[in-house]
């Protein structure tokens, strides 16, 4: 703690107190989030325990003993006797799912903590393809899931429906940041979302689906809650407010991308594992769409330059080398196979920057 600047700790504590004043009591962190657990532990121990919902997340390990040790360290840093929610952090691949749910694996360790009263509910967080998320949900071994789903990325709706059928909590990861850096939106997006701000639009879009229970908004200072709260006052009118904005966003995308591309760009695209050089073609083209349709260039750069740097959290490579002949076979099912190689090269030129790191790597 002596390495944490005093003003940083004061800001964290002021942010937590402001959240509680507003009725926001779900506080989420992770073992991988630097000093976060340690800093939170300084204030959580001073709060009425029954009034807060504390969640931490610990990555699954091939050696469940490592998982056990990491969670015990988390509990020590948080200065709590128990956490309300323990998430297996980053079930992003089938191997990690196996390490989690195999007999004697990390989930069994979490269940032991649960029996000891150190954990109330067990879930998982994921950046995985929808198919992997569905397999994890369908084990029926988890109480909740943290996943990505917001206006610009709706791929995981099938997973949310599966979680709903099994009465799981659905928590949305980073709708303000990963959902488009909406605290710094481009002018075009601001105009298209009017009369709402892009951030309020996205909050309302998510919360208007009753299957969604929690948005992890990532407040960095006490005043960051103010804009989000505007969405709550609009929930009763969401069915009136949202459709014209969504229609405007769709028509704006069609105007710049073309209707055929807008409706079919994703069809028949290969996974990075199926692509020479490991290119993540679906993500690269998705980011191109956002940059062109909505001027979301800075967001697209941030995500694009994570490719190749974030392991299974954001897999695949950038389009630094595009071999048209090598791509033919894997693009055979795409209606746009002839032009995708050129679009990949164009996207690289538009978005390439210094390689980025995930927050937990910084």
ChimeraX attribute file (.defattr): number of C-alpha atoms within 10 A of each C-alpha:
attribute: neighborCount
match mode: 1-to-1
recipient: residues
	/A:1	10
	/A:2	5
	/A:3	6
	/A:4	11
	/A:5	9
	/A:6	10
	/A:7	9
	/A:8	12
	/A:9	17
	/A:10	13
	/A:11	14
	/A:12	20
	/A:13	19
	/A:14	15
	/A:15	19
	/A:16	22
	/A:17	17
	/A:18	17
	/A:19	19
	/A:20	15
	/A:21	10
	/A:22	11
	/A:23	11
	/A:24	15
	/A:25	15
	/A:26	18
	/A:27	19
	/A:28	18
	/A:29	20
	/A:30	21
	/A:31	21
	/A:32	18
	/A:33	15
	/A:34	14
	/A:35	15
	/A:36	18
	/A:37	23
	/A:38	20
	/A:39	19
	/A:40	21
	/A:41	17
	/A:42	16
	/A:43	18
	/A:44	19
	/A:45	13
	/A:46	9
	/A:47	11
	/A:48	8
	/A:49	14
	/A:50	7
	/A:51	12
	/A:52	17
	/A:53	14
	/A:54	20
	/A:55	21
	/A:56	23
	/A:57	24
	/A:58	23
	/A:59	21
	/A:60	26
	/A:61	17
	/A:62	14
	/A:63	12
	/A:64	19
	/A:65	12
	/A:66	14
	/A:67	22
	/A:68	19
	/A:69	11
	/A:70	18
	/A:71	22
	/A:72	14
	/A:73	15
	/A:74	24
	/A:75	20
	/A:76	15
	/A:77	18
	/A:78	24
	/A:79	18
	/A:80	15
	/A:81	12
	/A:82	20
	/A:83	22
	/A:84	19
	/A:85	23
	/A:86	29
	/A:87	28
	/A:88	28
	/A:89	21
	/A:90	21
	/A:91	25
	/A:92	23
	/A:93	19
	/A:94	15
	/A:95	10
	/A:96	19
	/A:97	22
	/A:98	18
	/A:99	20
	/A:100	26
	/A:101	16
	/A:102	11
	/A:103	11
	/A:104	12
	/A:105	20
	/A:106	28
	/A:107	26
	/A:108	15
	/A:109	18
	/A:110	25
	/A:111	16
	/A:112	14
	/A:113	19
	/A:114	18
	/A:115	11
	/A:116	11
	/A:117	13
	/A:118	21
	/A:119	20
	/A:120	18
	/A:121	17
	/A:122	23
	/A:123	23
	/A:124	29
	/A:125	24
	/A:126	22
	/A:127	20
	/A:128	21
	/A:129	14
	/A:130	19
	/A:131	14
	/A:132	18
	/A:133	27
	/A:134	18
	/A:135	14
	/A:136	25
	/A:137	24
	/A:138	15
	/A:139	9
	/A:140	12
	/A:141	15
	/A:142	21
	/A:143	20
	/A:144	23
	/A:145	25
	/A:146	24
	/A:147	22
	/A:148	23
	/A:149	23
	/A:150	25
	/A:151	16
	/A:152	14
	/A:153	14
	/A:154	10
	/A:155	14
	/A:156	18
	/A:157	15
	/A:158	14
	/A:159	24
	/A:160	27
	/A:161	16
	/A:162	16
	/A:163	24
	/A:164	17
	/A:165	12
	/A:166	16
	/A:167	14
	/A:168	21
	/A:169	19
	/A:170	23
	/A:171	20
	/A:172	23
	/A:173	23
	/A:174	19
	/A:175	24
	/A:176	23
	/A:177	15
	/A:178	17
	/A:179	20
	/A:180	26
	/A:181	19
	/A:182	21
	/A:183	14
	/A:184	15
	/A:185	18
	/A:186	18
	/A:187	11
	/A:188	13
	/A:189	18
	/A:190	18
	/A:191	16
	/A:192	20
	/A:193	20
	/A:194	13
	/A:195	12
	/A:196	18
	/A:197	21
	/A:198	23
	/A:199	25
	/A:200	22
	/A:201	26
	/A:202	24
	/A:203	25
	/A:204	26
	/A:205	20
	/A:206	20
	/A:207	20
	/A:208	19
	/A:209	10
	/A:210	9
	/A:211	19
	/A:212	17
	/A:213	13
	/A:214	15
	/A:215	20
	/A:216	15
	/A:217	16
	/A:218	15
	/A:219	16
	/A:220	12
	/A:221	15
	/A:222	16
	/A:223	13
	/A:224	16
	/A:225	18
	/A:226	11
	/A:227	13
	/A:228	19
	/A:229	13
	/A:230	17
	/A:231	22
	/A:232	14
	/A:233	10
	/A:234	17
	/A:235	16
	/A:236	11
	/A:237	11
	/A:238	18
	/A:239	13
	/A:240	11
	/A:241	17
	/A:242	18
	/A:243	12
	/A:244	14
	/A:245	18
	/A:246	16
	/A:247	12
	/A:248	15
	/A:249	18
	/A:250	15
	/A:251	16
	/A:252	17
	/A:253	19
	/A:254	16
	/A:255	12
	/A:256	13
	/A:257	18
	/A:258	13
	/A:259	14
	/A:260	11
	/A:261	15
	/A:262	17
	/A:263	11
	/A:264	12
	/A:265	20
	/A:266	17
	/A:267	14
	/A:268	16
	/A:269	22
	/A:270	21
	/A:271	17
	/A:272	17
	/A:273	12
	/A:274	15
	/A:275	20
	/A:276	17
	/A:277	18
	/A:278	17
	/A:279	26
	/A:280	26
	/A:281	23
	/A:282	18
	/A:283	22
	/A:284	23
	/A:285	18
	/A:286	15
	/A:287	23
	/A:288	26
	/A:289	22
	/A:290	18
	/A:291	19
	/A:292	15
	/A:293	23
	/A:294	21
	/A:295	17
	/A:296	23
	/A:297	19
	/A:298	16
	/A:299	22
	/A:300	25
	/A:301	22
	/A:302	21
	/A:303	21
	/A:304	26
	/A:305	20
	/A:306	22
	/A:307	23
	/A:308	19
	/A:309	18
	/A:310	17
	/A:311	13
	/A:312	15
	/A:313	17
	/A:314	19
	/A:315	22
	/A:316	25
	/A:317	25
	/A:318	27
	/A:319	24
	/A:320	14
	/A:321	13
	/A:322	17
	/A:323	13
	/A:324	14
	/A:325	8
	/A:326	12
	/A:327	20
	/A:328	16
	/A:329	14
	/A:330	16
	/A:331	21
	/A:332	14
	/A:333	13
	/A:334	17
	/A:335	17
	/A:336	18
	/A:337	19
	/A:338	14
	/A:339	10
	/A:340	19
	/A:341	20
	/A:342	13
	/A:343	15
	/A:344	22
	/A:345	16
	/A:346	13
	/A:347	24
	/A:348	21
	/A:349	12
	/A:350	14
	/A:351	22
	/A:352	16
	/A:353	13
	/A:354	10
	/A:355	16
	/A:356	18
	/A:357	16
	/A:358	13
	/A:359	9
	/A:360	10
	/A:361	11
	/A:362	8
